[in-house]
Amino acid sequence: MPLFTSAPKSICLLRLSAIGDVCHAVAMVQAIQKQWPSTKITWIMGKIEAQLLNDLPGVEVIIFDKKSGYKGMKAIWKQLSDRKFDALLHMQLALRASALTVGIKAKYKIGFNFKRAKEGQWLFTNKKISDKNSLHVLDSFFEFAYFLGIDKTSPHWNIPLSRDDIRFAQQITEDDKPLFVISPAASKDERNWLTERYAAVADHAVEKGYTVVLCGSPMLREQKLGEQIEHSMQHSATNLIGKTSLKQLTATLKQASLVLAPDSGPAHIATTQGTQVIGLYGHSNPKRTGPYLSQDNVISVYEKHVQQQHKKALKDLPWSARAKGDHIMQGIRTEQVIKKFDELILTN
């Protein structure tokens, strides 16, 4: 039985981070809005994530800066002190997020089941989704909507972009050449592909008539990676690493014909814009965290390494099992990526 047989008045969603995960959550939120347009939705999210999603149609966004600690929690509790939600969707496993739910009033506080909950999340919820089998994070998020009473559906996204954001992206391309975006940095350096291999694929794309753009965050390590790729290239690329807002980055990914990225936020932003992604995976399961609409484009060495390290078959490993080591991404060959690039540009 679904939790609600008619539209609830109000829902609070707690998913603070990260960029990829909030992109998955957007599709779930908008599925709820489509079936229950009268339901008021409040979303507590992180400071960076709000730069991308603070103008979602029909969603009240409340920002929690995790650096603010207990003081920030108390501020949110005060802001919501006169409200009681019909349901709180507790979709973040970190203990900090669970602590934040304590001061939020809701009839139902819904979390993951015992098998997937971590850091004691089950102690902070009074309802648990039954899902134990969905592979992809996005599918596991949709189980929250189905638990509420939303009909089964496919993900769709509407992330608003301004005219200025779109114009920014349109001005990047040279002579109406198609755009190939490389977002080279993952959340940890060991999950990045090799610099000279990124450069080789970038050069190949230029020779195929593409404008190549490097994108990423302002973090120093990402900027250095971009510079190293540029220096390793025989041709030139437009380096926008650290030079775009999240909205401008989204518009650029929307403008792109194709995106190359490891396990990272931009791979999932591109998915929200309907852009195909070549995903490079070694440390996490691409069936769990890969670009949702581009699973056939993923090049992965995860399966080999995780089974070797854990000495178990893939089907016997925990849902979130990771492979470890700074050598893993070396297993993805340049020729594999170029072959996939050539296959996809023929179909675009």
Residue pairs with C-beta under 8 A, 6 or more apart in sequence:
2 146
2 147
2 148
2 149
3 87
3 108
3 110
3 127
3 147
3 148
3 149
4 86
4 87
4 148
4 149
5 149
7 35
7 36
7 37
7 38
7 39
8 36
8 39
8 86
8 87
8 148
9 38
9 39
9 40
9 86
10 39
10 40
10 41
10 42
10 83
10 85
10 86
11 32
11 39
11 40
11 41
11 42
11 85
11 86
11 87
11 88
11 89
11 148
12 41
12 42
12 43
12 44
12 80
12 85
12 87
12 88
12 89
12 104
12 106
13 25
13 29
13 41
13 42
13 43
13 44
13 88
13 89
13 91
14 44
14 88
14 89
14 90
14 91
14 92
14 97
14 100
14 101
14 104
15 21
15 22
15 25
15 43
15 44
15 45
15 89
15 91
15 92
16 44
16 45
16 46
16 49
16 64
16 66
16 92
16 94
16 97
17 45
17 46
17 48
17 49
17 66
17 92
18 49
18 187
18 265
19 48
19 49
19 52
19 246
19 265
19 266
19 268
19 269
20 137
20 264
20 265
20 267
20 268
20 269
20 289
21 137
21 141
22 45
22 46
22 49
22 52
22 53
23 157
23 265
23 268
23 269
23 271
23 272
24 137
24 138
24 141
24 155
24 268
24 292
25 43
25 91
25 141
26 53
26 56
26 157
26 159
26 272
27 138
27 141
27 142
27 155
27 156
27 157
27 272
28 138
28 141
28 142
28 144
28 145
28 155
29 41
29 43
29 56
29 59
30 156
30 157
30 158
31 142
31 145
31 150
31 153
31 155
31 156
32 39
32 41
32 145
32 148
32 150
33 39
33 41
33 57
33 58
33 59
34 153
35 150
35 151
36 150
37 58
40 60
41 58
41 59
41 60
42 59
42 60
42 61
42 62
42 80
42 85
43 53
43 56
43 59
43 60
43 61
43 62
44 62
44 63
44 64
44 76
44 100
45 53
45 61
45 62
45 63
45 64
46 63
46 64
46 65
46 66
47 63
47 64
47 65
47 66
48 246
50 61
50 63
51 245
51 246
51 247
52 159
52 246
52 247
52 250
52 269
53 59
53 61
53 159
54 61
54 63
55 160
56 158
56 159
56 160
57 158
57 160
62 76
62 79
62 80
64 72
64 73
64 76
64 100
65 72
66 72
66 96
68 75
73 99
73 100
73 103
74 103
76 100
76 103
76 104
77 103
77 104
80 103
80 104
80 105
83 105
84 105
84 106
84 107
85 104
85 105
85 106
85 107
86 106
86 107
86 108
87 106
87 107
87 108
87 109
87 110
87 148
88 101
88 104
88 106
88 108
88 109
88 110
89 110
89 144
90 97
90 98
90 101
90 109
90 110
90 111
90 121
90 124
90 125
91 111
91 141
91 144
92 98
93 112
93 117
93 118
93 119
93 121
94 119
95 119
95 120
98 119
98 120
98 121
98 123
98 124
99 124
101 109
101 124
101 125
102 124
108 126
108 127
109 124
109 125
109 126
109 127
110 125
110 127
110 128
110 129
110 144
110 147
110 148
111 117
111 121
111 122
111 124
111 125
111 127
111 128
111 129
112 121
112 122
112 128
112 129
112 140
113 122
113 128
113 129
113 130
113 131
113 132
114 122
114 128
115 132
115 319
116 131
116 132
116 140
116 319
117 128
122 128
127 147
129 143
129 144
129 147
130 143
130 147
131 139
131 140
131 143
134 140
134 142
134 143
135 285
135 287
135 288
135 319
136 287
136 288
136 289
136 290
136 292
137 288
137 289
138 155
138 292
142 153
142 155
146 152
155 292
157 271
157 272
157 273
159 250
159 272
159 273
161 247
161 250
161 251
161 254
162 247
165 245
165 247
165 248
165 250
165 251
166 251
166 254
166 255
168 244
168 248
168 251
168 252
169 248
169 251
169 252
169 254
169 255
170 255
172 179
172 211
172 213
172 238
172 240
172 252
172 255
173 179
173 211
173 255
174 211
177 209
177 210
177 211
178 209
178 210
178 211
178 257
178 258
178 345
178 348
179 210
179 211
179 213
179 252
179 255
179 256
179 257
180 202
180 205
180 210
180 211
180 212
180 213
180 256
180 257
180 258
180 259
180 260
180 341
181 212
181 213
181 214
181 215
181 252
181 253
181 256
181 258
181 259
181 260
181 266
181 270
182 198
182 201
182 202
182 212
182 213
182 214
182 215
182 229
182 237
182 259
182 260
182 261
183 214
183 215
183 216
183 259
183 260
183 261
183 264
183 266
183 267
184 192
184 193
184 195
184 198
184 214
184 216
184 222
184 225
184 226
184 229
184 260
184 261
184 262
185 192
185 216
185 217
185 219
185 221
185 222
185 225
185 241
185 262
185 264
186 192
186 262
186 263
186 264
187 263
187 264
189 221
189 326
190 283
190 325
190 326
190 328
190 329
191 262
191 263
191 282
191 283
191 284
191 329
192 225
192 262
192 329
193 262
193 280
193 329
193 332
194 329
194 330
195 225
195 228
195 229
195 232
196 232
197 332
197 333
197 334
197 337
198 229
198 232
198 260
199 229
199 230
199 232
199 233
200 334
200 338
201 260
201 334
201 337
201 338
201 341
202 212
202 214
202 229
202 233
202 235
202 237
203 233
203 234
203 235
204 338
204 341
205 212
205 341
206 212
206 235
206 236
206 237
207 235
208 341
208 342
208 345
210 257
210 345
211 238
212 235
212 237
212 238
213 237
213 238
213 239
213 240
213 252
213 256
214 226
214 229
214 230
214 237
214 238
214 239
214 240
214 241
215 240
215 241
215 244
215 249
215 252
215 253
215 266
216 222
216 223
216 225
216 226
216 241
216 242
216 266
217 241
217 242
218 241
218 242
219 242
222 241
222 242
223 241
223 242
225 241
226 239
226 241
226 242
227 239
229 237
230 236
230 237
230 239
240 249
240 252
244 252
246 269
249 266
249 269
250 269
250 272
250 273
253 259
253 266
253 269
253 270
253 273
253 275
254 270
254 273
254 274
254 275
256 270
256 275
257 275
257 276
257 345
257 348
258 275
258 276
258 277
258 278
258 341
258 344
258 345
258 348
259 266
259 267
259 270
259 275
259 276
259 277
259 278
260 277
260 278
260 280
260 337
260 341
261 267
261 270
261 277
261 278
261 279
261 280
261 291
262 279
262 280
262 281
262 329
263 279
263 280
263 281
263 283
263 284
263 286
263 289
263 290
267 277
267 279
267 290
267 291
268 291
268 292
270 276
270 277
270 291
271 277
271 291
271 292
271 293
271 294
274 293
276 293
276 294
276 297
276 344
276 348
277 291
277 294
277 297
278 294
278 297
278 298
278 299
278 337
278 340
278 341
278 344
279 286
279 290
279 291
279 294
279 297
279 298
279 299
279 300
280 298
280 299
280 300
280 329
280 332
280 337
281 289
281 290
281 298
281 299
281 300
281 301
281 302
282 300
282 301
282 302
282 305
282 323
282 328
282 329
282 331
282 332
283 302
283 322
283 323
283 324
283 328
283 329
284 302
284 322
284 323
285 302
285 306
285 321
286 295
286 298
286 300
286 302
287 295
288 319
288 320
290 298
290 300
291 297
291 298
297 340
297 344
299 332
299 336
299 337
299 340
300 332
301 328
301 329
301 331
301 332
302 323
303 314
304 331
305 323
305 325
305 328
305 331
306 314
306 317
306 321
306 322
306 323
307 313
307 314
307 317
309 323
309 324
309 325
310 317
310 321
